[in-house]
Amino acid sequence: FNLKKDPWDVYDYLSDTATRYHLNCILFFLVGDNSDKDRNLDYKNPQMKSLLKKAMRFCEIGLHPSFLSNAFPYKFAIEKKRLEKISEIQITKSRQHFLKFTMPNTYIHLISAGITEDYSMGFPEMPGFRAGTSHPFYFFDLKNEQSTQLTLFPVTCMNVTFMNYLQMSPEDTLQNMLKLATEVKKVNGTFISIWHNDSLFKESSTKNWHWVHDEVAAWLGKEIPE
């Protein structure tokens, strides 16, 4: 009801951070039908279009396929078209909800829907290198024995892995993230961390996680003078 600031509205902060440290940022939007695991703003809400236009000023946007899409793959194409209609651009990037995917079926369905970049190759319950590399690579379809144009971008770590799965403190999380980032830098890889907006609100009970994000961003990026 606009009586107070939405605690999950951290887009101004993300814009400032991405600009200040010259970081590449992708926001993945969930536009699926509501379910017990898919609780998002209705894609027909006019505020969604306004938010997308705002986000596109400082980052790229991608599809966050619904949890239900894993059981009903036809939803990939439906949700992608929804996001394209709202954003008025072609959507080519995706990141699976809960990092849940089935090898190779999920990737095959994403290709059919027109996705060319995926950011789901990571462990939800632990940090690290699920594919054994921090370098993007093309998905090879072993089922049909053919190469594809789908590029997989390995995820190094995710904030909720440390918060929820490992029950790690913000201070220990920061040290682990920077250690991983250092290892990636040694091999000229791509360090990709996933963050959820509900843990980036500075005035909330998770404000220490906001601090972790700040420190990681400062380490990764180079501050641009005003």
Secondary structure, DSSP 8 states (H G I E B T S, - for coil): --SS--TT--HHHHHHHHHHHT---EEEE--S---SS-----TT-HHHHHHHHHHTTTSEEEE---GGGGT-THHHHHHHHHHHHHH-S---EE--GGG---TTHHHHHHHHHT--EE---S-SSS-S-TTS-SS-EEEEETTTTEEEEEEE----EEHHIIIIIS---HHHHHHHHHHHHHHHHHTT----EE--GGG--TTSTTHHHHHHHHHHHHHHS-----
